[in-house]
Amino acid sequence: MKYRQYEYKCKRCSEVFTERDLRPAEMVEWHIRIISIPDEFEERAIKNEYGKDYLGDIAKSSFHECKDGGYGIGELIGCGAEEEE
């Protein structure tokens, strides 16, 4: 199976980072399209297809531990390359 990771950019330190969790590649690609061009029908379809793997709006941001020890909020910027597991 192929997987992808969501990528974020920290608003505090500008570092680009990923979540450690790998998600199904097709789902992540589909989700990125829904975020960029919202579609309620597509949103329902992806929820039905992927259930718990689909993060919805939760995937739009993440927290990040910056190099200086502080914490920043990461904003979703896309997804990484496909990986096989």
C-alpha positions as a Markdown table, in Angstrom:
| # | Residue | x | y | z |
|---|---|---|---|---|
| 1 | Met | 0.0 | 0.0 | 0.0 |
| 2 | Lys | 1.2 | 3.6 | -0.7 |
| 3 | Tyr | 1.2 | 6.3 | 1.9 |
| 4 | Arg | 1.7 | 10.0 | 2.3 |
| 5 | Gln | 2.3 | 12.5 | 5.2 |
| 6 | Tyr | 0.7 | 15.9 | 5.6 |
| 7 | Glu | 3.3 | 18.7 | 5.5 |
| 8 | Tyr | 3.1 | 21.8 | 7.7 |
| 9 | Lys | 4.9 | 25.1 | 8.0 |
| 10 | Cys | 5.4 | 26.5 | 11.5 |
| 11 | Lys | 4.0 | 30.0 | 11.8 |
| 12 | Arg | 6.5 | 30.8 | 14.6 |
| 13 | Cys | 9.9 | 29.6 | 13.1 |
| 14 | Ser | 9.0 | 28.8 | 9.5 |
| 15 | Glu | 10.3 | 25.2 | 9.7 |
| 16 | Val | 8.5 | 22.7 | 7.4 |
| 17 | Phe | 7.6 | 19.5 | 9.2 |
| 18 | Thr | 5.4 | 16.4 | 8.8 |
| 19 | Glu | 3.2 | 14.4 | 11.1 |
| 20 | Arg | 4.7 | 11.0 | 11.9 |
| 21 | Asp | 1.6 | 9.2 | 10.9 |
| 22 | Leu | 1.4 | 7.8 | 7.4 |
| 23 | Arg | -2.0 | 8.0 | 5.8 |
| 24 | Pro | -3.3 | 6.3 | 2.7 |
| 25 | Ala | -1.8 | 8.2 | -0.3 |
| 26 | Glu | -5.0 | 8.4 | -2.3 |
| 27 | Met | -6.9 | 9.7 | 0.8 |
| 28 | Val | -4.4 | 12.4 | 1.5 |
| 29 | Glu | -4.4 | 13.5 | -2.2 |
| 30 | Trp | -8.2 | 13.6 | -2.2 |
| 31 | His | -8.3 | 15.5 | 1.1 |
| 32 | Ile | -5.8 | 18.2 | -0.3 |
| 33 | Arg | -8.1 | 18.7 | -3.3 |
| 34 | Ile | -11.2 | 19.0 | -1.0 |
| 35 | Ile | -9.4 | 21.6 | 1.1 |
| 36 | Ser | -8.3 | 23.7 | -1.9 |
| 37 | Ile | -11.7 | 23.4 | -3.6 |
| 38 | Pro | -14.4 | 22.7 | -1.0 |
| 39 | Asp | -17.1 | 20.3 | -2.1 |
| 40 | Glu | -19.7 | 18.9 | 0.4 |
| 41 | Phe | -20.5 | 15.8 | -1.8 |
| 42 | Glu | -16.8 | 14.9 | -2.0 |
| 43 | Glu | -16.4 | 15.5 | 1.7 |
| 44 | Arg | -19.1 | 13.0 | 2.5 |
| 45 | Ala | -17.6 | 10.5 | 0.0 |
| 46 | Ile | -14.1 | 10.6 | 1.5 |
| 47 | Lys | -15.6 | 10.2 | 5.1 |
| 48 | Asn | -17.5 | 7.1 | 3.9 |
| 49 | Glu | -14.5 | 5.7 | 2.1 |
| 50 | Tyr | -11.8 | 6.1 | 4.7 |
| 51 | Gly | -13.7 | 6.4 | 8.1 |
| 52 | Lys | -11.2 | 6.9 | 11.0 |
| 53 | Asp | -8.2 | 7.5 | 8.7 |
| 54 | Tyr | -9.9 | 10.8 | 7.4 |
| 55 | Leu | -9.0 | 13.7 | 9.7 |
| 56 | Gly | -11.1 | 16.4 | 8.2 |
| 57 | Asp | -10.4 | 19.9 | 9.5 |
| 58 | Ile | -8.1 | 18.5 | 12.2 |
| 59 | Ala | -5.4 | 18.0 | 9.5 |
| 60 | Lys | -5.4 | 21.7 | 8.7 |
| 61 | Ser | -3.0 | 22.5 | 11.6 |
| 62 | Ser | -0.6 | 20.9 | 13.9 |
| 63 | Phe | 1.8 | 21.9 | 16.8 |
| 64 | His | 5.5 | 22.1 | 16.4 |
| 65 | Glu | 8.4 | 22.2 | 18.9 |
| 66 | Cys | 10.7 | 24.9 | 17.6 |
| 67 | Lys | 14.5 | 24.6 | 18.0 |
| 68 | Asp | 14.5 | 27.3 | 20.7 |
| 69 | Gly | 12.2 | 25.1 | 22.9 |
| 70 | Gly | 9.1 | 27.1 | 22.2 |
| 71 | Tyr | 6.0 | 25.8 | 20.5 |
| 72 | Gly | 4.5 | 27.0 | 17.2 |
| 73 | Ile | 1.4 | 26.3 | 15.2 |
| 74 | Gly | 1.9 | 24.6 | 11.9 |
| 75 | Glu | -0.3 | 25.4 | 9.0 |
| 76 | Leu | -1.0 | 22.7 | 6.4 |
| 77 | Ile | 0.9 | 23.4 | 3.2 |
| 78 | Gly | 0.4 | 20.1 | 1.3 |
| 79 | Cys | 1.6 | 16.5 | 1.4 |
| 80 | Gly | 4.9 | 14.7 | 0.9 |
| 81 | Ala | 5.9 | 12.2 | -1.7 |
| 82 | Glu | 4.4 | 8.7 | -1.8 |
| 83 | Glu | 6.0 | 6.1 | 0.3 |
| 84 | Glu | 5.5 | 2.3 | 0.3 |
| 85 | Glu | 5.3 | 0.4 | 3.5 |
